[in-house]
Amino acid sequence: MAELLMKRLKPPQFQIIAHERTFFRIVDLVESLPRGRLLDIPAGEGAISHVLRPLGFEVTAADIDPAFFKAEGIPCLHADMNREIPVESETFDYVVCLEGIEHLQSPFVFIRECHRILRQHGLLILSTPNILNLASRLKFFFSGFYSLCPRPLDEFTHLPVFDHISPLTYYQLRYALHSSGFQIRKATTDLWRRSCWPFLLFYPLLRLYSIRTMRKEGDTRQRKANREIRDVMNSPDMLLGRSLILVAEKQGASSLEVIDASQV
């Protein structure tokens, strides 16, 4: 599959702004879905768009700078992911966000916008660095910085689009998605990092401590959710995985919208 995809990417040559394994994993996930309308955001040079359109998807791209977009015959919209996406509500069956959400000043805004523009039961497929893998946790313990967020942000370039300004854990993304009207259907990764394997020796202690931490929750509904969260966080994909890849389905209205409406 990977060799076939690389052939499709040439010519022209597209720069993939992600690890190739992440790119291929996302394409494999999307390829297994029924065909429909798909938004690729942030599109970059258009590698995802270029591959998915021949597979039968009706692709629209969006990026903060459409001038970089190279995929011919595919429309590319100007879109700031921190703001309203310039498309009508319930337009798309799928939104694909490859390594984008960690660059945003307002990730919650983006997730709610994805909910708005997706049709009912539409899917948001996103990837982001998995900052809770075992090697990343050790790096944070010693340095105060997660893997793929290796040093303080540059305060002087004022180009946050290039920095991981909003690294998010699985449980933070789950909260953002579930409170915005999504339900996570799949949590997976692109590859298992060999540097994480030695730390599996601590797995029994990790699991025990996570149970101890989450058992203090008083809300019975959240206790059930915490068990689900704990199972995912202690899974091999999350303990060893380089990237966090989520597939989330649009359900009803955002719970935050419901709260706002009840207060009017």
N, C-alpha and C positions, 0 to 999 in steps of 0.2 A: 504493500500500500504506500509506504513512504517513498519508494523509488518512482512510482506512478505519479504521485503528487509533485515530486521535484521536477519531473518532466513537464507537468502542466504549468509549472511556474516559469518555464523558459521556452522561447523568449516572450516578452521581455523579462529581464531579471528584476525580481521584486525583493526588496529588503524585508525580512520578517523581524518585526520589533518584538521578539520573544524568543525563548528557547525553541529550537525546531521540534523537540519532542512535545512541547506544549501545543504548538501549532498543529501537529499531526493528530494529537489526541482530540483536540477540539473538532477538527475536520471529521474524524472518525465518528464522533458523537453525533454531529449534525447530519452526516451522510445516512445514518440509520433512521432518520426521522421522515415522516411523510412530507412531500414537497409543499412549499408555500412561500409566502412573502417574508423576506428576511432583511433585517437591518444589521449591517456590519459597522460597529462603532466602538472605539476609534479605528478608522479604516487604514490610516497610514498610507503606504503606497498601494494598498489594495490586494495583498496576497490572498487573504481569506476570500474576498469578493471574487477574485479571479479564478479560484479553485471551485467555489461553491456554485457559481452560475452554470458551468457545464454539467453539474450534477443534477440540474433541474430546478434549482431555487430561483425565485424572482428576487434578485438582490438589489438593494439600495445601500449605498455607503454614506457615511457621515464622519466628518473630522473637523478639528479646530482649524486646520489649514488644508483645504481641498486642493491647493496648488501642488501638493506632493503626490496626489493620487494618480496612479498610472494605468489602472485597469480600464481598457477601452470598452466603450459601449455600456458602461455602468454609471448611473447618475451618482454624484457625490455631493452631499449637502454640507453647507457650513453649519457646524453645531458645536457649541460650548457645552460640554457634559455637566458643568456645574449649574446650567440654566435650563430653561424649557427647550426641549428638542423640537425643531420646527417642522413637525408633521402632525396630522390630525389624530385624534384619539382612535384607538382600536383599528390601527392600520396594518399591523404586522402580526404574523404567526410566530416569528422568532426574532429575538435580539441576541446577537453574538458580540460579546465584549472581551476581547483578548488582551489581557495585561493592561487594562485601562483604569479600573476603579481605584487602584492605589495611588494614582497621580492626581486625584480630584480633591479640591477643597471642600466639596459638598457631596460626598458619596450617597447620602440619604436622598438628596434631591434627584440624583441620577436614577436611583432605584425606583423612586416614585414615578418618575417620568417613563421609565421602562414599563411600569405597570399601566400607565395611562395609554401608551401607544400600542400595547399588545392587545390582541383579541382575547376573549375569554378562553382560558386553558392554553393560552400561548406560553411559550417557554423563553426564559432568559438563561443563556448559557454564558458563564463568565469564568475567567481564570485570574488568579492573583497569586503573588508569592505566599507560600505556606510558611508563615513565620513561627508556627508552633511545632515544626518537626524537631526531632531530638537534637540535631546538630545546631539548629537555630537557637533552641533554648539554652544550650551550653554557651554559645557565643554571647547571648544576652547576659547570662550569669557573670561572665568574666569581663565583658566590655560595655554592657549597657545598650548594645545594638544588635538587632536581629540580622540573620542572613538576608542578603539582597537589600539590606538597608544598612550598609556597613560603616557609615560615618555620619557626622552631623550634616544637616542640609546646608547647602550654600546659600547664605543670607544675602548675597550680593548680586547674583545673576538675575533674580526675580523671574526665573523660568520654571515654575513649579511643574509644568507639563513633562519635564525631563526627570523629575525626582519622585521618589516614593514618599510622598508627603502624608499619605493616609494608609499605612499598612494595617490590614484588618485580619483578625483571627477568625476562625470558623464560627465561633459562638457570636461574635459581633456581627458578622455577615448574616448569620441565621436570624438574629434579632431584627436587623434592618430589613431583611426580606420578608419575614413572617409578619412584622408589624406594618408592612407596606402592602399586604394583600397577596403575597406569594407563599407557596409551599415548596420546600426543597424536596426534589424527587431523587436526586443523586448527588453524592459527594465523593469525588475521586481525585486522582492525581495523574501526572504525566510520567514520572519515573521515580523510583526509589533511590535515594542518595546513599551511596556506599558509606559515606562518613557517618551516617546515622546508625548503622547496624550495631556497632559495639555497645551503644547505650541501651539496647533492648534488654540488657541485663537488669536494668532498673524498672522494667515493665511492671512487675508485681507491686513495687512501691508506688509507681505512678498511678496505677489503677486504684490502689488502696487509698492514696491521698486524695484522688479526685472524688471518690465516694464520700470520704470524710468531709470534703469541702462542700459538696452539693447537698448533703443530707440536711444541712441547716435551713434549707428553704421551707417556709411555712405554707405557701400556696400549693394545694394539692395538684392543680393543673401544671404549675411550673415544675413540681417535683417529677411529674411524668415527662415533661419536656427535658428536664435535666438528665434523666436516664438516657434519652435519645442522644442528647448532646455528648454525654460521657462515652457512649458506645462509639460515636463517630470520632471523637477526639482520641480515643484509645485504639482506633483501628490502624492496621499497618499503613494504609494510604496516608493517614494524617501524621503518624509518628515518623514515617520514613520519606514521605513524598516531598518532592521539590516544590511543586505548585499545587495550589488548592483550586480544583475545578468543580463548579456547582452547576446543576441544572435545576431551575426553579420554575414552577408552574403558576401562572396567574389564576388566583381564586376569586374571592369577592373583593369588596372595597377594603382599602387600607384601614386598619384599626385606628390609626391616628386620625384619618378623615372622619370616622364614625364618632370619635371623641369630640373632634372639632364641631361636627354637626349637632351633637347633643348639647353643646354649650351655647349654641346660637339662640 
